[in-house]
Amino acid sequence: MKNSKRPPTEDMIRKLKNCLERELEGNGLFLAEEMKSSMPGLYKRGLIKTKMEMVGTKRLLCIYVSEEGKLYLENLEVE
């Protein structure tokens, strides 16, 4: 993890998993509003990345799991 020595909370991990599932299934974008308080912590740890996307006629901040985030989740599955 990037800048934080503390591991993500259970809520952060749950939201990270939900975001990755949605990406893999193609069920739409994960919006910043859905992350709520978990977003800053996951972003600081380098587990998510953000990108402005057009959704209908609006530009919204969307969340994606970074490569580091994917590796982190894979390592959780192994343990």
PDB file of N, CA, C and O in Angstrom:
ATOM      1  N   MET A   1       0.839  -1.176   0.000  1.00  0.00           N
ATOM      2  CA  MET A   1       0.000   0.000   0.000  1.00  0.00           C
ATOM      3  C   MET A   1       0.880   1.234   0.000  1.00  0.00           C
ATOM      4  O   MET A   1       1.968   1.244   0.577  1.00  0.00           O
ATOM      5  N   LYS A   2       0.405   2.239  -0.637  1.00  0.00           N
ATOM      6  CA  LYS A   2       1.150   3.464  -0.867  1.00  0.00           C
ATOM      7  C   LYS A   2       1.642   4.172   0.383  1.00  0.00           C
ATOM      8  O   LYS A   2       2.746   3.903   0.858  1.00  0.00           O
ATOM      9  N   ASN A   3       0.836   5.071   0.917  1.00  0.00           N
ATOM     10  CA  ASN A   3       1.281   5.981   1.959  1.00  0.00           C
ATOM     11  C   ASN A   3       0.806   5.640   3.358  1.00  0.00           C
ATOM     12  O   ASN A   3       1.169   6.342   4.301  1.00  0.00           O
ATOM     13  N   SER A   4       0.030   4.618   3.532  1.00  0.00           N
ATOM     14  CA  SER A   4      -0.536   4.314   4.836  1.00  0.00           C
ATOM     15  C   SER A   4      -0.034   2.968   5.325  1.00  0.00           C
ATOM     16  O   SER A   4      -0.021   1.987   4.582  1.00  0.00           O
ATOM     17  N   LYS A   5       0.375   2.936   6.577  1.00  0.00           N
ATOM     18  CA  LYS A   5       0.823   1.677   7.157  1.00  0.00           C
ATOM     19  C   LYS A   5      -0.341   0.906   7.763  1.00  0.00           C
ATOM     20  O   LYS A   5      -0.241  -0.299   7.997  1.00  0.00           O
ATOM     21  N   ARG A   6      -1.449   1.607   8.018  1.00  0.00           N
ATOM     22  CA  ARG A   6      -2.622   0.952   8.603  1.00  0.00           C
ATOM     23  C   ARG A   6      -3.378   0.184   7.525  1.00  0.00           C
ATOM     24  O   ARG A   6      -3.548   0.679   6.411  1.00  0.00           O
ATOM     25  N   PRO A   7      -3.830  -1.017   7.851  1.00  0.00           N
ATOM     26  CA  PRO A   7      -4.611  -1.774   6.864  1.00  0.00           C
ATOM     27  C   PRO A   7      -5.998  -1.157   6.702  1.00  0.00           C
ATOM     28  O   PRO A   7      -6.481  -0.470   7.603  1.00  0.00           O
ATOM     29  N   PRO A   8      -6.632  -1.395   5.576  1.00  0.00           N
ATOM     30  CA  PRO A   8      -7.993  -0.896   5.362  1.00  0.00           C
ATOM     31  C   PRO A   8      -8.965  -1.522   6.365  1.00  0.00           C
ATOM     32  O   PRO A   8      -8.764  -2.649   6.819  1.00  0.00           O
ATOM     33  N   THR A   9     -10.007  -0.785   6.700  1.00  0.00           N
ATOM     34  CA  THR A   9     -11.041  -1.302   7.593  1.00  0.00           C
ATOM     35  C   THR A   9     -11.898  -2.331   6.855  1.00  0.00           C
ATOM     36  O   THR A   9     -11.811  -2.462   5.634  1.00  0.00           O
ATOM     37  N   GLU A  10     -12.719  -3.054   7.602  1.00  0.00           N
ATOM     38  CA  GLU A  10     -13.615  -4.041   6.984  1.00  0.00           C
ATOM     39  C   GLU A  10     -14.566  -3.374   5.999  1.00  0.00           C
ATOM     40  O   GLU A  10     -14.849  -3.926   4.936  1.00  0.00           O
ATOM     41  N   ASP A  11     -15.061  -2.183   6.350  1.00  0.00           N
ATOM     42  CA  ASP A  11     -15.966  -1.453   5.462  1.00  0.00           C
ATOM     43  C   ASP A  11     -15.253  -1.063   4.163  1.00  0.00           C
ATOM     44  O   ASP A  11     -15.833  -1.152   3.081  1.00  0.00           O
ATOM     45  N   MET A  12     -14.002  -0.633   4.275  1.00  0.00           N
ATOM     46  CA  MET A  12     -13.219  -0.273   3.079  1.00  0.00           C
ATOM     47  C   MET A  12     -13.033  -1.486   2.182  1.00  0.00           C
ATOM     48  O   MET A  12     -13.187  -1.391   0.965  1.00  0.00           O
ATOM     49  N   ILE A  13     -12.705  -2.614   2.773  1.00  0.00           N
ATOM     50  CA  ILE A  13     -12.487  -3.838   2.001  1.00  0.00           C
ATOM     51  C   ILE A  13     -13.780  -4.266   1.308  1.00  0.00           C
ATOM     52  O   ILE A  13     -13.757  -4.676   0.147  1.00  0.00           O
ATOM     53  N   ARG A  14     -14.898  -4.174   2.011  1.00  0.00           N
ATOM     54  CA  ARG A  14     -16.198  -4.536   1.431  1.00  0.00           C
ATOM     55  C   ARG A  14     -16.513  -3.646   0.221  1.00  0.00           C
ATOM     56  O   ARG A  14     -16.960  -4.142  -0.813  1.00  0.00           O
ATOM     57  N   LYS A  15     -16.284  -2.352   0.349  1.00  0.00           N
ATOM     58  CA  LYS A  15     -16.568  -1.442  -0.757  1.00  0.00           C
ATOM     59  C   LYS A  15     -15.602  -1.662  -1.915  1.00  0.00           C
ATOM     60  O   LYS A  15     -15.989  -1.539  -3.078  1.00  0.00           O
ATOM     61  N   LEU A  16     -14.351  -1.985  -1.606  1.00  0.00           N
ATOM     62  CA  LEU A  16     -13.369  -2.286  -2.651  1.00  0.00           C
ATOM     63  C   LEU A  16     -13.796  -3.530  -3.429  1.00  0.00           C
ATOM     64  O   LEU A  16     -13.715  -3.553  -4.657  1.00  0.00           O
ATOM     65  N   LYS A  17     -14.248  -4.558  -2.720  1.00  0.00           N
ATOM     66  CA  LYS A  17     -14.722  -5.785  -3.368  1.00  0.00           C
ATOM     67  C   LYS A  17     -15.950  -5.504  -4.236  1.00  0.00           C
ATOM     68  O   LYS A  17     -16.043  -5.997  -5.360  1.00  0.00           O
ATOM     69  N   ASN A  18     -16.893  -4.710  -3.713  1.00  0.00           N
ATOM     70  CA  ASN A  18     -18.090  -4.364  -4.481  1.00  0.00           C
ATOM     71  C   ASN A  18     -17.725  -3.622  -5.763  1.00  0.00           C
ATOM     72  O   ASN A  18     -18.294  -3.876  -6.824  1.00  0.00           O
ATOM     73  N   CYS A  19     -16.782  -2.714  -5.652  1.00  0.00           N
ATOM     74  CA  CYS A  19     -16.348  -1.937  -6.814  1.00  0.00           C
ATOM     75  C   CYS A  19     -15.732  -2.858  -7.871  1.00  0.00           C
ATOM     76  O   CYS A  19     -16.037  -2.735  -9.057  1.00  0.00           O
ATOM     77  N   LEU A  20     -14.875  -3.769  -7.445  1.00  0.00           N
ATOM     78  CA  LEU A  20     -14.230  -4.689  -8.380  1.00  0.00           C
ATOM     79  C   LEU A  20     -15.259  -5.625  -9.017  1.00  0.00           C
ATOM     80  O   LEU A  20     -15.193  -5.888 -10.217  1.00  0.00           O
ATOM     81  N   GLU A  21     -16.200  -6.125  -8.232  1.00  0.00           N
ATOM     82  CA  GLU A  21     -17.240  -6.997  -8.782  1.00  0.00           C
ATOM     83  C   GLU A  21     -18.025  -6.277  -9.871  1.00  0.00           C
ATOM     84  O   GLU A  21     -18.309  -6.849 -10.923  1.00  0.00           O
ATOM     85  N   ARG A  22     -18.368  -5.036  -9.614  1.00  0.00           N
ATOM     86  CA  ARG A  22     -19.137  -4.270 -10.593  1.00  0.00           C
ATOM     87  C   ARG A  22     -18.308  -4.049 -11.863  1.00  0.00           C
ATOM     88  O   ARG A  22     -18.837  -4.118 -12.973  1.00  0.00           O
ATOM     89  N   GLU A  23     -17.007  -3.782 -11.695  1.00  0.00           N
ATOM     90  CA  GLU A  23     -16.131  -3.616 -12.869  1.00  0.00           C
ATOM     91  C   GLU A  23     -16.089  -4.894 -13.697  1.00  0.00           C
ATOM     92  O   GLU A  23     -16.242  -4.851 -14.918  1.00  0.00           O
ATOM     93  N   LEU A  24     -15.884  -6.028 -13.039  1.00  0.00           N
ATOM     94  CA  LEU A  24     -15.732  -7.305 -13.738  1.00  0.00           C
ATOM     95  C   LEU A  24     -17.022  -7.769 -14.396  1.00  0.00           C
ATOM     96  O   LEU A  24     -16.992  -8.369 -15.470  1.00  0.00           O
ATOM     97  N   GLU A  25     -18.155  -7.496 -13.758  1.00  0.00           N
ATOM     98  CA  GLU A  25     -19.437  -7.923 -14.299  1.00  0.00           C
ATOM     99  C   GLU A  25     -19.984  -6.953 -15.335  1.00  0.00           C
ATOM    100  O   GLU A  25     -20.923  -7.281 -16.061  1.00  0.00           O
ATOM    101  N   GLY A  26     -19.403  -5.764 -15.407  1.00  0.00           N
ATOM    102  CA  GLY A  26     -19.893  -4.767 -16.348  1.00  0.00           C
ATOM    103  C   GLY A  26     -21.252  -4.214 -15.967  1.00  0.00           C
ATOM    104  O   GLY A  26     -22.043  -3.846 -16.835  1.00  0.00           O
ATOM    105  N   ASN A  27     -21.527  -4.153 -14.667  1.00  0.00           N
ATOM    106  CA  ASN A  27     -22.834  -3.684 -14.176  1.00  0.00           C
ATOM    107  C   ASN A  27     -22.867  -2.182 -13.928  1.00  0.00           C
ATOM    108  O   ASN A  27     -23.617  -1.721 -13.068  1.00  0.00           O
ATOM    109  N   GLY A  28     -22.097  -1.435 -14.638  1.00  0.00           N
ATOM    110  CA  GLY A  28     -22.131   0.009 -14.454  1.00  0.00           C
ATOM    111  C   GLY A  28     -20.958   0.527 -13.657  1.00  0.00           C
ATOM    112  O   GLY A  28     -20.120  -0.238 -13.180  1.00  0.00           O
ATOM    113  N   LEU A  29     -20.912   1.812 -13.521  1.00  0.00           N
ATOM    114  CA  LEU A  29     -19.807   2.483 -12.852  1.00  0.00           C
ATOM    115  C   LEU A  29     -20.054   2.578 -11.354  1.00  0.00           C
ATOM    116  O   LEU A  29     -21.198   2.638 -10.902  1.00  0.00           O
ATOM    117  N   PHE A  30     -18.978   2.591 -10.602  1.00  0.00           N
ATOM    118  CA  PHE A  30     -19.054   2.793  -9.163  1.00  0.00           C
ATOM    119  C   PHE A  30     -18.794   4.272  -8.932  1.00  0.00           C
ATOM    120  O   PHE A  30     -17.706   4.765  -9.230  1.00  0.00           O
ATOM    121  N   LEU A  31     -19.777   4.978  -8.408  1.00  0.00           N
ATOM    122  CA  LEU A  31     -19.686   6.428  -8.253  1.00  0.00           C
ATOM    123  C   LEU A  31     -19.094   6.803  -6.906  1.00  0.00           C
ATOM    124  O   LEU A  31     -19.195   6.053  -5.935  1.00  0.00           O
ATOM    125  N   ALA A  32     -18.473   7.977  -6.862  1.00  0.00           N
ATOM    126  CA  ALA A  32     -17.843   8.459  -5.633  1.00  0.00           C
ATOM    127  C   ALA A  32     -18.834   8.507  -4.476  1.00  0.00           C
ATOM    128  O   ALA A  32     -18.459   8.241  -3.334  1.00  0.00           O
ATOM    129  N   GLU A  33     -20.093   8.843  -4.754  1.00  0.00           N
ATOM    130  CA  GLU A  33     -21.110   8.920  -3.698  1.00  0.00           C
ATOM    131  C   GLU A  33     -21.314   7.579  -3.008  1.00  0.00           C
ATOM    132  O   GLU A  33     -21.703   7.534  -1.841  1.00  0.00           O
ATOM    133  N   GLU A  34     -21.055   6.491  -3.718  1.00  0.00           N
ATOM    134  CA  GLU A  34     -21.256   5.165  -3.148  1.00  0.00           C
ATOM    135  C   GLU A  34     -20.134   4.778  -2.190  1.00  0.00           C
ATOM    136  O   GLU A  34     -20.331   3.923  -1.326  1.00  0.00           O
ATOM    137  N   MET A  35     -18.970   5.389  -2.328  1.00  0.00           N
ATOM    138  CA  MET A  35     -17.835   5.094  -1.461  1.00  0.00           C
ATOM    139  C   MET A  35     -17.954   5.802  -0.115  1.00  0.00           C
ATOM    140  O   MET A  35     -17.526   5.276   0.912  1.00  0.00           O
ATOM    141  N   LYS A  36     -18.531   6.986  -0.129  1.00  0.00           N
ATOM    142  CA  LYS A  36     -18.702   7.815   1.062  1.00  0.00           C
ATOM    143  C   LYS A  36     -17.399   7.956   1.830  1.00  0.00           C
ATOM    144  O   LYS A  36     -16.401   8.402   1.262  1.00  0.00           O
ATOM    145  N   SER A  37     -17.381   7.590   3.100  1.00  0.00           N
ATOM    146  CA  SER A  37     -16.214   7.843   3.943  1.00  0.00           C
ATOM    147  C   SER A  37     -15.033   6.928   3.637  1.00  0.00           C
ATOM    148  O   SER A  37     -13.923   7.208   4.090  1.00  0.00           O
ATOM    149  N   SER A  38     -15.226   5.859   2.895  1.00  0.00           N
ATOM    150  CA  SER A  38     -14.130   4.939   2.574  1.00  0.00           C
ATOM    151  C   SER A  38     -13.223   5.470   1.474  1.00  0.00           C
ATOM    152  O   SER A  38     -12.068   5.057   1.370  1.00  0.00           O
ATOM    153  N   MET A  39     -13.730   6.374   0.659  1.00  0.00           N
ATOM    154  CA  MET A  39     -12.974   6.833  -0.508  1.00  0.00           C
ATOM    155  C   MET A  39     -11.617   7.446  -0.163  1.00  0.00           C
ATOM    156  O   MET A  39     -10.619   7.049  -0.765  1.00  0.00           O
ATOM    157  N   PRO A  40     -11.529   8.389   0.772  1.00  0.00           N
ATOM    158  CA  PRO A  40     -10.212   8.982   1.049  1.00  0.00           C
ATOM    159  C   PRO A  40      -9.174   7.957   1.516  1.00  0.00           C
ATOM    160  O   PRO A  40      -8.020   7.996   1.089  1.00  0.00           O
ATOM    161  N   GLY A  41      -9.591   7.046   2.389  1.00  0.00           N
ATOM    162  CA  GLY A  41      -8.662   6.045   2.900  1.00  0.00           C
ATOM    163  C   GLY A  41      -8.168   5.099   1.819  1.00  0.00           C
ATOM    164  O   GLY A  41      -6.981   4.777   1.762  1.00  0.00           O
ATOM    165  N   LEU A  42      -9.080   4.652   0.961  1.00  0.00           N
ATOM    166  CA  LEU A  42      -8.684   3.749  -0.127  1.00  0.00           C
ATOM    167  C   LEU A  42      -7.802   4.471  -1.139  1.00  0.00           C
ATOM    168  O   LEU A  42      -6.850   3.896  -1.666  1.00  0.00           O
ATOM    169  N   TYR A  43      -8.120   5.724  -1.405  1.00  0.00           N
ATOM    170  CA  TYR A  43      -7.338   6.507  -2.367  1.00  0.00           C
ATOM    171  C   TYR A  43      -5.920   6.749  -1.833  1.00  0.00           C
ATOM    172  O   TYR A  43      -4.943   6.595  -2.565  1.00  0.00           O
ATOM    173  N   LYS A  44      -5.814   7.128  -0.559  1.00  0.00           N
ATOM    174  CA  LYS A  44      -4.499   7.374   0.048  1.00  0.00           C
ATOM    175  C   LYS A  44      -3.648   6.114   0.074  1.00  0.00           C
ATOM    176  O   LYS A  44      -2.422   6.190  -0.016  1.00  0.00           O
ATOM    177  N   ARG A  45      -4.281   4.967   0.194  1.00  0.00           N
ATOM    178  CA  ARG A  45      -3.552   3.699   0.213  1.00  0.00           C
ATOM    179  C   ARG A  45      -3.218   3.205  -1.196  1.00  0.00           C
ATOM    180  O   ARG A  45      -2.523   2.202  -1.358  1.00  0.00           O
ATOM    181  N   GLY A  46      -3.715   3.908  -2.210  1.00  0.00           N
ATOM    182  CA  GLY A  46      -3.434   3.535  -3.590  1.00  0.00           C
ATOM    183  C   GLY A  46      -4.258   2.365  -4.087  1.00  0.00           C
ATOM    184  O   GLY A  46      -3.910   1.746  -5.092  1.00  0.00           O
ATOM    185  N   LEU A  47      -5.357   2.047  -3.393  1.00  0.00           N
ATOM    186  CA  LEU A  47      -6.157   0.887  -3.752  1.00  0.00           C
ATOM    187  C   LEU A  47      -7.238   1.199  -4.776  1.00  0.00           C
ATOM    188  O   LEU A  47      -7.784   0.287  -5.396  1.00  0.00           O
ATOM    189  N   ILE A  48      -7.555   2.485  -4.963  1.00  0.00           N
ATOM    190  CA  ILE A  48      -8.512   2.895  -5.984  1.00  0.00           C
ATOM    191  C   ILE A  48      -7.933   4.039  -6.796  1.00  0.00           C
ATOM    192  O   ILE A  48      -7.004   4.726  -6.369  1.00  0.00           O
ATOM    193  N   LYS A  49      -8.506   4.226  -7.982  1.00  0.00           N
ATOM    194  CA  LYS A  49      -8.167   5.379  -8.814  1.00  0.00           C
ATOM    195  C   LYS A  49      -9.486   6.015  -9.246  1.00  0.00           C
ATOM    196  O   LYS A  49     -10.532   5.366  -9.248  1.00  0.00           O
ATOM    197  N   THR A  50      -9.420   7.272  -9.604  1.00  0.00           N
ATOM    198  CA  THR A  50     -10.635   7.991  -9.983  1.00  0.00           C
ATOM    199  C   THR A  50     -10.514   8.509 -11.412  1.00  0.00           C
ATOM    200  O   THR A  50      -9.417   8.729 -11.926  1.00  0.00           O
ATOM    201  N   LYS A  51     -11.672   8.694 -12.033  1.00  0.00           N
ATOM    202  CA  LYS A  51     -11.702   9.211 -13.396  1.00  0.00           C
ATOM    203  C   LYS A  51     -13.053   9.875 -13.629  1.00  0.00           C
ATOM    204  O   LYS A  51     -14.091   9.358 -13.217  1.00  0.00           O
ATOM    205  N   MET A  52     -13.028  11.029 -14.297  1.00  0.00           N
ATOM    206  CA  MET A  52     -14.276  11.703 -14.646  1.00  0.00           C
ATOM    207  C   MET A  52     -14.859  11.004 -15.874  1.00  0.00           C
ATOM    208  O   MET A  52     -14.175  10.833 -16.883  1.00  0.00           O
ATOM    209  N   GLU A  53     -16.130  10.603 -15.780  1.00  0.00           N
ATOM    210  CA  GLU A  53     -16.809   9.899 -16.866  1.00  0.00           C
ATOM    211  C   GLU A  53     -18.115  10.608 -17.190  1.00  0.00           C
ATOM    212  O   GLU A  53     -18.744  11.199 -16.312  1.00  0.00           O
ATOM    213  N   MET A  54     -18.518  10.545 -18.449  1.00  0.00           N
ATOM    214  CA  MET A  54     -19.827  11.058 -18.845  1.00  0.00           C
ATOM    215  C   MET A  54     -20.882  10.004 -18.510  1.00  0.00           C
ATOM    216  O   MET A  54     -20.812   8.866 -18.974  1.00  0.00           O
ATOM    217  N   VAL A  55     -21.844  10.399 -17.708  1.00  0.00           N
ATOM    218  CA  VAL A  55     -22.964   9.530 -17.355  1.00  0.00           C
ATOM    219  C   VAL A  55     -24.208  10.296 -17.756  1.00  0.00           C
ATOM    220  O   VAL A  55     -24.622  11.239 -17.081  1.00  0.00           O
ATOM    221  N   GLY A  56     -24.798   9.875 -18.867  1.00  0.00           N
ATOM    222  CA  GLY A  56     -25.904  10.646 -19.441  1.00  0.00           C
ATOM    223  C   GLY A  56     -25.351  11.977 -19.943  1.00  0.00           C
ATOM    224  O   GLY A  56     -24.496  12.011 -20.828  1.00  0.00           O
ATOM    225  N   THR A  57     -25.839  13.051 -19.378  1.00  0.00           N
ATOM    226  CA  THR A  57     -25.371  14.380 -19.790  1.00  0.00           C
ATOM    227  C   THR A  57     -24.472  15.012 -18.738  1.00  0.00           C
ATOM    228  O   THR A  57     -24.080  16.171 -18.875  1.00  0.00           O
ATOM    229  N   LYS A  58     -24.140  14.262 -17.685  1.00  0.00           N
ATOM    230  CA  LYS A  58     -23.319  14.801 -16.595  1.00  0.00           C
ATOM    231  C   LYS A  58     -21.956  14.139 -16.549  1.00  0.00           C
ATOM    232  O   LYS A  58     -21.803  12.968 -16.897  1.00  0.00           O
ATOM    233  N   ARG A  59     -20.966  14.911 -16.112  1.00  0.00           N
ATOM    234  CA  ARG A  59     -19.641  14.350 -15.833  1.00  0.00           C
ATOM    235  C   ARG A  59     -19.578  14.027 -14.348  1.00  0.00           C
ATOM    236  O   ARG A  59     -19.740  14.911 -13.507  1.00  0.00           O
ATOM    237  N   LEU A  60     -19.341  12.762 -14.028  1.00  0.00           N
ATOM    238  CA  LEU A  60     -19.310  12.326 -12.642  1.00  0.00           C
ATOM    239  C   LEU A  60     -17.972  11.678 -12.321  1.00  0.00           C
ATOM    240  O   LEU A  60     -17.328  11.091 -13.191  1.00  0.00           O
ATOM    241  N   LEU A  61     -17.564  11.789 -11.064  1.00  0.00           N
ATOM    242  CA  LEU A  61     -16.344  11.160 -10.598  1.00  0.00           C
ATOM    243  C   LEU A  61     -16.629   9.680 -10.352  1.00  0.00           C
ATOM    244  O   LEU A  61     -17.459   9.330  -9.513  1.00  0.00           O
ATOM    245  N   CYS A  62     -15.935   8.822 -11.088  1.00  0.00           N
ATOM    246  CA  CYS A  62     -16.143   7.375 -10.982  1.00  0.00           C
ATOM    247  C   CYS A  62     -14.910   6.727 -10.364  1.00  0.00           C
ATOM    248  O   CYS A  62     -13.793   7.228 -10.493  1.00  0.00           O
ATOM    249  N   ILE A  63     -15.135   5.617  -9.699  1.00  0.00           N
ATOM    250  CA  ILE A  63     -14.099   4.909  -8.951  1.00  0.00           C
ATOM    251  C   ILE A  63     -13.768   3.596  -9.655  1.00  0.00           C
ATOM    252  O   ILE A  63     -14.652   2.876 -10.119  1.00  0.00           O
ATOM    253  N   TYR A  64     -12.479   3.311  -9.720  1.00  0.00           N
ATOM    254  CA  TYR A  64     -11.994   2.040 -10.268  1.00  0.00           C
ATOM    255  C   TYR A  64     -10.983   1.454  -9.304  1.00  0.00           C
ATOM    256  O   TYR A  64     -10.279   2.199  -8.623  1.00  0.00           O
ATOM    257  N   VAL A  65     -10.896   0.146  -9.233  1.00  0.00           N
ATOM    258  CA  VAL A  65      -9.902  -0.515  -8.392  1.00  0.00           C
ATOM    259  C   VAL A  65      -8.564  -0.469  -9.136  1.00  0.00           C
ATOM    260  O   VAL A  65      -8.478  -0.865 -10.299  1.00  0.00           O
ATOM    261  N   SER A  66      -7.531   0.015  -8.460  1.00  0.00           N
ATOM    262  CA  SER A  66      -6.201   0.097  -9.072  1.00  0.00           C
ATOM    263  C   SER A  66      -5.574  -1.292  -9.118  1.00  0.00           C
ATOM    264  O   SER A  66      -6.086  -2.234  -8.512  1.00  0.00           O
ATOM    265  N   GLU A  67      -4.474  -1.411  -9.835  1.00  0.00           N
ATOM    266  CA  GLU A  67      -3.758  -2.699  -9.884  1.00  0.00           C
ATOM    267  C   GLU A  67      -3.319  -3.111  -8.487  1.00  0.00           C
ATOM    268  O   GLU A  67      -3.386  -4.286  -8.128  1.00  0.00           O
ATOM    269  N   GLU A  68      -2.872  -2.142  -7.704  1.00  0.00           N
ATOM    270  CA  GLU A  68      -2.470  -2.434  -6.327  1.00  0.00           C
ATOM    271  C   GLU A  68      -3.663  -2.929  -5.511  1.00  0.00           C
ATOM    272  O   GLU A  68      -3.523  -3.820  -4.674  1.00  0.00           O
ATOM    273  N   GLY A  69      -4.839  -2.347  -5.761  1.00  0.00           N
ATOM    274  CA  GLY A  69      -6.055  -2.786  -5.084  1.00  0.00           C
ATOM    275  C   GLY A  69      -6.428  -4.207  -5.458  1.00  0.00           C
ATOM    276  O   GLY A  69      -6.851  -4.990  -4.607  1.00  0.00           O
ATOM    277  N   LYS A  70      -6.273  -4.540  -6.732  1.00  0.00           N
ATOM    278  CA  LYS A  70      -6.569  -5.901  -7.187  1.00  0.00           C
ATOM    279  C   LYS A  70      -5.626  -6.905  -6.545  1.00  0.00           C
ATOM    280  O   LYS A  70      -6.050  -7.981  -6.123  1.00  0.00           O
ATOM    281  N   LEU A  71      -4.344  -6.555  -6.470  1.00  0.00           N
ATOM    282  CA  LEU A  71      -3.364  -7.433  -5.818  1.00  0.00           C
ATOM    283  C   LEU A  71      -3.685  -7.603  -4.336  1.00  0.00           C
ATOM    284  O   LEU A  71      -3.575  -8.700  -3.788  1.00  0.00           O
ATOM    285  N   TYR A  72      -4.082  -6.508  -3.698  1.00  0.00           N
ATOM    286  CA  TYR A  72      -4.432  -6.567  -2.276  1.00  0.00           C
ATOM    287  C   TYR A  72      -5.592  -7.544  -2.061  1.00  0.00           C
ATOM    288  O   TYR A  72      -5.545  -8.372  -1.150  1.00  0.00           O
ATOM    289  N   LEU A  73      -6.623  -7.450  -2.892  1.00  0.00           N
ATOM    290  CA  LEU A  73      -7.768  -8.356  -2.761  1.00  0.00           C
ATOM    291  C   LEU A  73      -7.379  -9.801  -3.053  1.00  0.00           C
ATOM    292  O   LEU A  73      -7.861 -10.718  -2.388  1.00  0.00           O
ATOM    293  N   GLU A  74      -6.519 -10.009  -4.030  1.00  0.00           N
ATOM    294  CA  GLU A  74      -6.052 -11.368  -4.330  1.00  0.00           C
ATOM    295  C   GLU A  74      -5.326 -11.949  -3.141  1.00  0.00           C
ATOM    296  O   GLU A  74      -5.518 -13.117  -2.801  1.00  0.00           O
ATOM    297  N   ASN A  75      -4.486 -11.139  -2.500  1.00  0.00           N
ATOM    298  CA  ASN A  75      -3.747 -11.612  -1.326  1.00  0.00           C
ATOM    299  C   ASN A  75      -4.673 -11.934  -0.159  1.00  0.00           C
ATOM    300  O   ASN A  75      -4.386 -12.842   0.621  1.00  0.00           O
ATOM    301  N   LEU A  76      -5.770 -11.209  -0.029  1.00  0.00           N
ATOM    302  CA  LEU A  76      -6.751 -11.516   1.020  1.00  0.00           C
ATOM    303  C   LEU A  76      -7.381 -12.886   0.785  1.00  0.00           C
ATOM    304  O   LEU A  76      -7.627 -13.636   1.729  1.00  0.00           O
ATOM    305  N   GLU A  77      -7.641 -13.205  -0.483  1.00  0.00           N
ATOM    306  CA  GLU A  77      -8.252 -14.488  -0.823  1.00  0.00           C
ATOM    307  C   GLU A  77      -7.318 -15.654  -0.490  1.00  0.00           C
ATOM    308  O   GLU A  77      -7.778 -16.730  -0.110  1.00  0.00           O
ATOM    309  N   VAL A  78      -6.012 -15.440  -0.634  1.00  0.00           N
ATOM    310  CA  VAL A  78      -5.025 -16.493  -0.404  1.00  0.00           C
ATOM    311  C   VAL A  78      -4.880 -16.784   1.087  1.00  0.00           C
ATOM    312  O   VAL A  78      -4.689 -17.934   1.482  1.00  0.00           O
ATOM    313  N   GLU A  79      -4.970 -15.747   1.909  1.00  0.00           N
ATOM    314  CA  GLU A  79      -4.760 -15.911   3.354  1.00  0.00           C
ATOM    315  C   GLU A  79      -5.851 -16.681   4.030  1.00  0.00           C
ATOM    316  O   GLU A  79      -5.799 -16.891   5.242  1.00  0.00           O
TER     317      GLU A  79
END
